[in-house]
C-alpha cells in the first residue's frame, strides 16, 4: 500500500459516521439501491463532501466519484451477483473502480482474487475500506493501466462500470478493454446509455430498472444495461 493510499484510508476512517447522523460532510456506511447485499462508505452529500475535502487541502481536487454508487457499477455488481459463475474462481480487475462496488460483488460471488484499480488514492482507499465492510479481500492498485500498449493485468475478468462518461475517458479506456478481450479476458461494461458508450461494439447481456432509486447526478436515470465486449473477429482470409 502506498503512503498516499494509507493516508487516504486513515482520513476516510476518521470521517465515517454512524447511520442517521445529521452531518452532510461525512461518510456513512449505506446499502446500495440496486445491490442491497452490499454496503459502501458513501458521502451523505457528495457535493458537500467534495467542498470539505478541497477546503482542507486548500487545493482543487479530483471529483470524488468513489463517494457515490454510480449507475454502471451498480448494474455490473447486480449482474455478477445474479450470475455468480461469471466471477467464481476468476482473477478479477475492477477498472476505474471508484467505490470498488463491482469488484466487491465479484468477491462475494467467489472470485479467486480481486484487484480494485483507480488513479485516485482516495478511491483505492475507499474500495479497501468497503471490501473490509463486506468481508471481501481486495488488493488496491493506483497504477494508470490505460497508459501503454499492454493491458498490464493478469485478470481474466475485467469489470468496467461507468467508464464512458467523457470523450477523453472513452478514448483512453476502449483500447485497454480491447486488449484485455483479445488476450481472452471476459470484459463486462455497465452503462446507462451515456453519450460516449460504443454501443455498436458491445453485446447487451442484461438491463435493470432503477425505479428512481439512484442518487446524486444519476437520480434521473431509469435503466442501466450490462454489456460484454468481445474481441474483434479475425479478418477473413481467402
Secondary structure as UniProt FT lines:
FT   HELIX           3..14
FT   STRAND          16..17
FT   TURN            19..20
FT   STRAND          27..31
FT   TURN            36..37
FT   STRAND          39..43
FT   HELIX           46..57
FT   HELIX           65..67
FT   HELIX           71..82
FT   HELIX           84..86
FT   TURN            87..89
FT   STRAND          91..95
FT   TURN            98..99
FT   HELIX           101..108
FT   TURN            109..110
FT   STRAND          113..117
FT   HELIX           121..133
FT   TURN            134..135
FT   STRAND          139..141
FT   TURN            145..146
FT   STRAND          157..161
FT   HELIX           167..182
FT   TURN            183..184
FT   STRAND          186..191
FT   TURN            195..196
FT   HELIX           199..201
FT   STRAND          202..209
FT   TURN            211..212
FT   HELIX           216..218
FT   TURN            219..220
FT   STRAND          223..229
//
